[in-house]
Amino acid sequence: MIKWAIAIVIVVALIVYSGVSLDQIQNTVTNVKDEAVAKLQSEALNLVKSEAADAKFQQGKDGSFVVQTKSLKLEGKPNAKTVEVTYRNVSLGEWDRGEQVNALIRRARANSQ
């Protein structure tokens, strides 16, 4: 335990000594995270087209729905402007129901009938 505490103190001292501010570190981490999310969103939108033929639609009693493909999962409520998107078990947050998302929902409904 003491070894880890010493290691942390050394790392913090090096960061402070090098002149790197915590704001710079935070900005770098935020930029990397934003780029990763943008890349995942781009891949997910490409998959919408290729996986639409196999999409499954399930509707709950309250009207909420789930659209599931091999890699994507959309969860939403009727007449909502957004859906919750999960790509390979990683949440990508809420997306607007744009034309591609609505097309996937319609295709999944048609596949399930």
N, C-alpha and C positions, 0 to 999 in steps of 0.2 A: 504494500500500500504506500509506503514511504517512497519507494522507487518511482511510482506513478506521480506522486505529488511533486517530487523533484523534477521529473521530466516535464510536467506541465509548467512549473515555474520557469524552467529553462526556455521552453518554447515561447511563453508569454514575454520573457525578457528579450529574446531575439526579435520578436515582432515589434516590441516597443523600441528597441535599439535601432532597428532597421528603418524606422520612420514610417512604416506602414500603419495607417490609421484604421480603426475599426470600421469607419464609414467606407473606406476603400474595400475592405474585405467584404462587408455587407453588400456593397454594390456589385462586386464581382460574383458573389454567390447568387444574388438576385438575377443578374444577367444570364448566368449559366442555367438557372432554373427556368427562366422565361424561354430561353432557346430550346431547352429540352422539351418543354410543354408544346411549343410551336411545332417542333419536329414530330412529336407524337400526334398532334392534331392533324398535321399534313398526312401522315401515314394512315390515320383513321379515316380521313375523307377519301383517300384512294381506295381503302378497303370497302367503303360503303358501296361503291360501284361493283367491285368484284365479288362481294359476298351477299349481295342483295337477293340473288336467286335462292339461297339457302336460309334466308331470314325467317325466324319464327315469331309469331305475334301472340301474346297472352294478355287478356284483359281481366282486370279485377272487378269485383262487384261494385266498387266505388267509381268505376270508369277509368281508373289509372291503368297504364299499360306498360308492358315490357317487350322490347324488340331485342331478340338475341340472334347473333351470328356466331361463327367460330371465334372471332376475335373481339367483336363489339357487343356492347349491351347499352341500350337506351331505355331510360325509365322516365315516364312522364305522366301528366294528367291531361284529361281532355280540355281543349281550348287554351292550354297553357302556351306561352310564347317560347318556353325553353324546355329542354330535356336534360337529364343528368346522363352523361356519357362516361362509360368505362371501357378502356381499351386494354385488352390482355390483363385484366384484373387491376389496372391502374386507373384511378379516377382522373378524368380530364376536366371535371367540373361541369357547370351548366353551359349548354350551347343554345344559341338561338335556333328555332326551328326554321332553318332556311330551306331552300328548295331541295337540296340533296338529302337532308334529314327527313323531310316530309315524303320524299320519293321512297326512301327506305321503309318508312312506316307504312305507306300504301302498299308497297310490294310485299312486306311481311304479312299484312292483313290478307292480301290476295293468296299468298302461299298457304295460309292457315285455314282457308275455307275449302 
